[in-house]
Amino acid sequence: MPELENICRKARKSALLLACASSADKNQWLLAMAKALEENTATILAANRIDLEKGAAKGLSGAMLDRLRLDEKRVKGMADALRYVTTLPDPVGEELSSFTREDGLLIKKVSVPVGVMGFIYESRPNVTTDAASLCLKSGNAVILRGGSEAFASNCAIGDIVIAAAEKAGMPEGAVTLIRDTSHETVNALLKMDQYIDLIIPRGGERLIRTVVKESTIPVIKHYKGVCHLYVDKEADIPMALAILENGKFQRPGVCNALETILIHEDIASQFVPEMKKLFAEKGLKKVYGSEKYCSMDENAQMIPEENYSNEYLDTIISAKIVSSAEEAVDHINFYGSGHSDSIVTANGRTAEYFQNYVDSATVYWNASTRFTDGGEFGMGAEIGISTDKLHARGPMGLKELTTYKYKIYGNGQIRK
């Protein structure tokens, strides 16, 4: 595909310029993007209405349409996120360590951009500016490929911010939006390893697995968010209910929403009746429960074992009664996705055990998993939430988009 290869070549060339760009220049480009977004809100919302109408006609779920929907507040939020990234420290050029040999040779380890990012994403058009801002601030070129369901929104946003940034001096090709949403183009992009250094997919599990299978370029994965809440025997029940309500019902279609609740058997007789009231009030569609849980909730349906690994992205939940914190941890580590898990307890030792032994990117004590987000973690925005361990884990901000090189300073030393 000659056109795609030309895009990749321009990105490679611009990446060399971005690696040496000053913080002031990068911030200027981002501020220009933010201003252009707000000045063109009407154009963006008109394009978004096209996507919403097509999505509704195709039968997209309410959760998917919510991810897709933009309004004036969300567009302003996109602009504010761009401005916030300008206030963050530039991660490029940071001295990570240094060592001086006996012969005077100075060896420094410094952070540098990764290079060219290929970013493949679905549904949420605000991700277009999140990815562009983080890649630019960290000195990386980025090739964006959004999903067909947000095509009009992504094109409008991409055209607006790229034109504004290039007018402010951003190198051509530093940010590119691919307009072809065909699978053939994606597969071709995933083979451009001579130009692209890293692929980051953001979307459903099916997309992630396809990208991993087809790519000849390293991939940072975010398979799915099977997030758990464990209500310990020493939990504060009102607190646990509030955390459950926030984690399951605030935005059920996002990756940091709760999918499974584990309840200690010693507190179940007190907690389950209150939880059933909450489910009725919030209109929970379905609860799949273990045998012991189903004996306490007549509305529950016996859970097929494979459901414990489900990311429902809806007002559906799995529930299980457990005998100990150890059983809860074992369950999470076996069925979870390594994303976000939480314990509610008044016992510090139990909480420490849970946080130490649950093998997930983010592990909470007495708080909602909904905080797993780059903005909430002080990163301004995020390019994704990695469930990998190499080289990034959890919300990925500026530092996670850098690698390092060694700079060595001598005065004629030779190795003997």
Summary of the structure (lengths in Angstrom):
residues: 416
radius of gyration: 23.5
end to end distance: 50.5
largest distance: 80.6
contacts: 1456
relative contact order: 0.14
helix: 46%
strand: 19%
